[in-house]
Amino acid sequence: MRRVAKWLGWSVVVIAVLVGGVFATAWALSERALSRTWAVQDPPIADAMGSASLEHGRHLYATRGCADCHGADGAGKLLVDAPHVVRIVPSNLTRSVRDEAWTDDRLAAAIRHGVRPDGTPLMIMPTGDYTDMDDHDIASILAYLRTLPAVDADPGLTQVRPLGRVLYMFGKFPLVPAERVDHTPRERRAPPAMVSVAYGKYVAQVCTGCHGNDFAGGFVLEPGTPPSANLTPHANGLQAWNEADFMRLMRTGQRPDGRHLHRMMPWKSYSAMQEVELRAVWTYLQSLPPAEGKTRS
């Protein structure tokens, strides 16, 4: 029995050392990633700012996820608090737009590249959803943000906890989205706003952060919540839907079988999209190759 007890004791020590090594490695790798810098060299946004539309900016802010994360007033809020993984607190944008460091170009870089004015990366900013957003659309959002009344509130800071850092190390957590987007300098132009695959793809880019670039779903941001749905026309999901089913889902949050969407799906924001936007997204989703076996719709 003494030998067994001694063996068990050493086993606990070895496991503790291994676990400690994993956490130490994850911490070092994540800190290195968070201290890296990117140089953004996109064409200046100034020309687009001249034709920015406040009304269009208000519409995009409300329907592209900005308000869901930063709040309708732009003051930031606690979004996710997952023990041991992450506490996500989007910032107070009404402060940022009044900070001289945050010029229009640097705000555009934060949205499309996920970097701060000093080039360091923003944490968990869904940059991939916006990296190809049209210059006029970006300019309109910025113009609208600059009209928001100042809110003197500090929502707190995003904190990445030990398990979140380990998940990042294994490529299972989007801690540094700047690592995953194309930073090539370029102008962005949206397709014409019409019910088409091209325009639907453009609008649906805002869905890729959760549903993936292939729209096959499976992503879980907050432990205990269901994985994002497979939006491809696969046999056990959207293949059986029609456009009316999709429009009803996006307007009411209710699936054809009567089930309601989980709270993680921001359908209330998307419900404010124009009909042409939603119908274009449906057209695009129907054009995708079916992806089987990840999640049901």
C-alpha positions as CSV (number, residue, x, y, z in Angstrom):
1,M,0.0,0.0,0.0
2,R,2.9,2.3,0.7
3,R,4.2,1.8,-2.8
4,V,0.8,2.5,-4.3
5,A,0.5,5.6,-2.2
6,K,4.0,6.7,-3.2
7,W,3.2,6.0,-6.9
8,L,0.0,8.0,-6.7
9,G,1.7,10.8,-5.0
10,W,4.4,11.0,-7.7
11,S,1.7,10.7,-10.4
12,V,-0.1,13.8,-9.0
13,V,3.2,15.7,-9.0
14,V,3.9,14.7,-12.6
15,I,0.4,15.7,-13.7
16,A,0.6,19.0,-11.9
17,V,4.0,19.7,-13.6
18,L,2.6,18.8,-17.0
19,V,-0.6,20.9,-16.5
20,G,1.5,23.8,-15.2
21,G,3.8,23.5,-18.3
22,V,0.8,23.6,-20.6
23,F,-0.6,26.7,-18.9
24,A,2.8,28.4,-18.9
25,T,3.3,27.7,-22.6
26,A,-0.2,28.9,-23.4
27,W,0.4,32.1,-21.4
28,A,3.7,32.8,-23.2
29,L,2.3,32.2,-26.7
30,S,-0.8,34.3,-26.1
31,E,1.2,37.2,-24.6
32,R,3.5,37.1,-27.6
33,A,0.5,37.2,-30.0
34,L,-1.0,40.1,-28.1
35,S,2.2,42.1,-28.2
36,R,2.7,41.7,-31.9
37,T,2.0,44.7,-34.2
38,W,0.6,45.0,-37.7
39,A,1.1,48.0,-40.1
40,V,-2.1,48.8,-41.9
41,Q,-1.6,50.5,-45.2
42,D,-5.1,50.7,-46.7
43,P,-5.9,53.7,-48.9
44,P,-7.1,56.6,-46.8
45,I,-10.8,56.6,-46.0
46,A,-11.0,60.4,-46.4
47,D,-12.6,60.2,-49.9
48,A,-15.3,57.9,-48.7
49,M,-16.0,60.1,-45.7
50,G,-17.0,62.8,-48.0
51,S,-20.0,60.8,-49.2
52,A,-20.8,59.1,-45.9
53,S,-24.5,58.7,-45.0
54,L,-25.5,59.0,-41.4
55,E,-28.8,57.1,-42.0
56,H,-26.9,54.3,-43.7
57,G,-24.4,54.3,-40.9
58,R,-27.2,54.0,-38.3
59,H,-28.7,51.1,-40.3
60,L,-25.3,49.3,-40.5
61,Y,-24.5,49.9,-36.8
62,A,-27.8,48.4,-35.8
63,T,-27.8,45.4,-38.2
64,R,-24.2,44.3,-38.5
65,G,-23.6,43.4,-34.9
66,C,-22.1,46.6,-33.7
67,A,-25.0,47.4,-31.3
68,D,-25.1,43.8,-30.1
69,C,-21.6,44.1,-28.8
70,H,-21.1,47.7,-27.9
71,G,-24.7,48.6,-27.1
72,A,-27.2,50.8,-28.9
73,D,-25.6,53.8,-27.2
74,G,-22.0,52.7,-28.1
75,A,-21.0,52.7,-24.4
76,G,-19.9,49.1,-24.2
77,K,-21.1,46.3,-21.9
78,L,-20.4,42.9,-20.5
79,L,-21.1,40.5,-23.3
80,V,-19.8,37.1,-22.1
81,D,-18.5,36.0,-18.7
82,A,-17.3,32.4,-19.0
83,P,-15.5,31.1,-15.9
84,H,-11.9,30.0,-16.6
85,V,-12.2,30.9,-20.3
86,V,-13.0,34.6,-21.0
87,R,-14.7,37.7,-19.9
88,I,-15.6,39.7,-23.0
89,V,-16.3,43.4,-22.5
90,P,-16.6,45.4,-25.8
91,S,-15.3,49.0,-25.3
92,N,-17.0,52.3,-24.9
93,L,-16.9,53.7,-28.5
94,T,-18.2,57.1,-27.5
95,R,-14.8,57.5,-25.8
96,S,-12.8,56.2,-28.6
97,V,-14.2,58.5,-31.2
98,R,-13.3,61.5,-29.0
99,D,-9.7,60.3,-28.6
100,E,-7.3,62.0,-31.0
101,A,-5.4,58.8,-31.5
102,W,-8.5,57.2,-33.1
103,T,-8.5,58.9,-36.5
104,D,-11.0,57.8,-39.1
105,D,-8.3,55.6,-40.7
106,R,-7.4,54.1,-37.4
107,L,-11.0,53.4,-36.6
108,A,-11.4,51.8,-40.0
109,A,-8.3,49.7,-39.3
110,A,-9.8,48.5,-36.0
111,I,-12.9,47.4,-37.7
112,R,-11.3,45.7,-40.8
113,H,-7.9,44.7,-39.4
114,G,-8.5,44.3,-35.7
115,V,-5.7,46.5,-34.6
116,R,-5.3,49.5,-32.3
117,P,-3.6,52.8,-33.3
118,D,-0.3,51.4,-32.1
119,G,-0.7,48.3,-34.3
120,T,-1.3,45.9,-31.4
121,P,-4.3,43.5,-31.9
122,L,-7.7,43.9,-30.4
123,M,-8.9,40.8,-28.6
124,I,-11.8,38.8,-29.9
125,M,-13.0,41.6,-32.2
126,P,-14.9,39.8,-35.0
127,T,-12.7,41.4,-37.6
128,G,-13.3,38.7,-40.2
129,D,-16.9,39.8,-40.4
130,Y,-15.8,43.3,-41.6
131,T,-12.4,42.9,-43.3
132,D,-13.9,43.3,-46.8
133,M,-16.6,45.9,-45.9
134,D,-17.0,48.6,-48.5
135,D,-15.3,51.9,-48.0
136,H,-18.6,53.8,-48.1
137,D,-20.1,51.5,-45.6
138,I,-17.2,51.9,-43.2
139,A,-17.2,55.7,-43.7
140,S,-20.9,55.8,-42.9
141,I,-20.5,53.7,-39.7
142,L,-17.7,56.1,-38.6
143,A,-19.7,59.2,-39.4
144,Y,-22.6,57.7,-37.3
145,L,-20.3,56.8,-34.4
146,R,-19.1,60.3,-34.2
147,T,-22.7,61.6,-33.7
148,L,-23.3,59.4,-30.6
149,P,-23.5,61.4,-27.4
150,A,-20.6,60.9,-25.0
151,V,-21.3,58.3,-22.3
152,D,-19.1,58.6,-19.2
153,A,-19.0,55.0,-18.4
154,D,-16.2,52.4,-18.1
155,P,-17.6,48.9,-18.9
156,G,-14.4,47.2,-17.9
157,L,-11.8,45.2,-19.8
158,T,-11.8,42.0,-21.7
159,Q,-9.9,39.3,-19.7
160,V,-8.7,36.0,-21.2
161,R,-8.5,33.4,-18.6
162,P,-6.2,30.3,-18.4
163,L,-8.4,27.9,-20.2
164,G,-9.0,30.5,-23.0
165,R,-5.3,30.8,-23.4
166,V,-4.9,27.0,-23.7
167,L,-7.7,26.9,-26.3
168,Y,-6.0,29.6,-28.2
169,M,-2.8,27.7,-28.2
170,F,-4.6,24.8,-29.8
171,G,-6.4,27.0,-32.4
172,K,-9.8,26.6,-30.8
173,F,-10.3,30.2,-29.6
174,P,-10.2,33.4,-31.7
175,L,-8.2,35.5,-29.3
176,V,-6.3,37.4,-31.9
177,P,-8.5,37.8,-35.1
178,A,-5.8,40.0,-36.7
179,E,-3.9,36.8,-37.3
180,R,-6.7,35.4,-39.5
181,V,-7.5,38.3,-41.9
182,D,-5.9,39.5,-45.1
183,H,-4.0,42.8,-44.4
184,T,-3.2,43.4,-48.0
185,P,-3.8,47.2,-48.8
186,R,-6.8,47.5,-51.1
187,E,-10.0,49.4,-51.8
188,R,-13.2,47.6,-51.0
189,R,-16.4,47.9,-53.1
190,A,-19.7,46.3,-52.4
191,P,-21.7,44.7,-55.2
192,P,-25.0,46.4,-56.2
193,A,-27.7,46.1,-53.5
194,M,-29.9,43.5,-55.2
195,V,-31.1,40.0,-54.7
196,S,-28.0,38.2,-56.0
197,V,-25.4,35.7,-54.9
198,A,-22.7,38.4,-54.9
199,Y,-24.6,40.8,-52.7
200,G,-25.8,38.0,-50.4
201,K,-22.2,36.9,-49.9
202,Y,-21.2,40.5,-49.1
203,V,-24.0,40.9,-46.5
204,A,-23.5,37.4,-45.1
205,Q,-19.9,38.1,-44.3
206,V,-21.1,39.3,-40.9
207,C,-22.2,35.7,-40.2
208,T,-18.8,34.1,-40.7
209,G,-17.5,34.8,-37.2
210,C,-19.9,32.3,-35.8
211,H,-20.9,30.1,-38.7
212,G,-17.5,29.9,-40.3
213,N,-16.3,30.9,-43.8
214,D,-18.0,27.7,-45.1
215,F,-21.2,28.4,-43.2
216,A,-21.1,24.9,-41.8
217,G,-21.3,26.1,-38.2
218,G,-20.0,24.2,-35.2
219,F,-18.5,27.2,-33.3
220,V,-19.0,27.6,-29.6
221,L,-18.0,31.0,-28.0
222,E,-19.6,30.5,-24.6
223,P,-19.3,27.1,-22.9
224,G,-22.7,25.6,-22.3
225,T,-24.3,27.2,-25.4
226,P,-25.2,25.2,-28.5
227,P,-22.8,25.3,-31.5
228,S,-23.6,27.7,-34.3
229,A,-25.9,26.1,-37.0
230,N,-25.0,24.6,-40.3
231,L,-26.4,27.2,-42.8
232,T,-25.6,25.2,-46.0
233,P,-28.4,23.5,-47.8
234,H,-27.7,20.1,-46.3
235,A,-30.1,17.2,-46.1
236,N,-31.0,17.6,-42.4
237,G,-31.3,21.3,-42.4
238,L,-31.8,24.2,-44.8
239,Q,-32.3,21.9,-47.8
240,A,-35.9,21.5,-46.6
241,W,-36.5,25.2,-46.1
242,N,-37.8,27.8,-48.5
243,E,-37.3,31.6,-48.6
244,A,-40.4,32.2,-46.6
245,D,-39.1,30.0,-43.8
246,F,-35.8,31.9,-43.8
247,M,-37.5,35.3,-43.8
248,R,-39.8,34.3,-40.9
249,L,-36.8,33.0,-38.9
250,M,-34.9,36.3,-39.4
251,R,-37.9,38.4,-38.6
252,T,-39.3,36.5,-35.6
253,G,-36.5,34.2,-34.4
254,Q,-38.7,31.1,-35.0
255,R,-37.7,28.1,-37.0
256,P,-40.2,26.3,-39.3
257,D,-40.7,23.5,-36.6
258,G,-41.6,26.1,-34.0
259,R,-38.3,26.1,-32.1
260,H,-36.9,29.5,-31.2
261,L,-33.4,30.6,-31.8
262,H,-30.9,30.6,-28.9
263,R,-30.1,34.0,-27.3
264,M,-26.6,33.8,-28.8
265,M,-28.1,34.3,-32.3
266,P,-28.6,38.1,-32.7
267,W,-31.7,37.7,-34.9
268,K,-33.3,40.8,-33.4
269,S,-30.6,43.0,-35.0
270,Y,-30.7,41.1,-38.3
271,S,-34.5,41.4,-38.3
272,A,-34.0,45.1,-39.0
273,M,-32.2,44.4,-42.2
274,Q,-33.9,45.5,-45.4
275,E,-35.8,42.8,-47.4
276,V,-33.2,43.0,-50.2
277,E,-30.4,42.2,-47.7
278,L,-32.1,39.2,-46.2
279,R,-33.3,37.8,-49.5
280,A,-29.8,38.2,-51.0
281,V,-28.4,36.3,-48.0
282,W,-30.9,33.5,-48.6
283,T,-29.9,33.4,-52.3
284,Y,-26.3,33.1,-51.3
285,L,-26.8,30.4,-48.7
286,Q,-28.7,28.4,-51.3
287,S,-25.7,28.6,-53.7
288,L,-23.3,27.0,-51.2
289,P,-22.2,23.4,-51.4
290,P,-23.9,21.2,-48.8
291,A,-21.8,20.5,-45.7
292,E,-23.0,17.4,-43.8
293,G,-22.3,16.3,-40.3
294,K,-21.4,19.3,-38.2
295,T,-24.6,20.7,-36.7
296,R,-28.2,20.7,-37.4
297,S,-29.9,23.9,-38.4
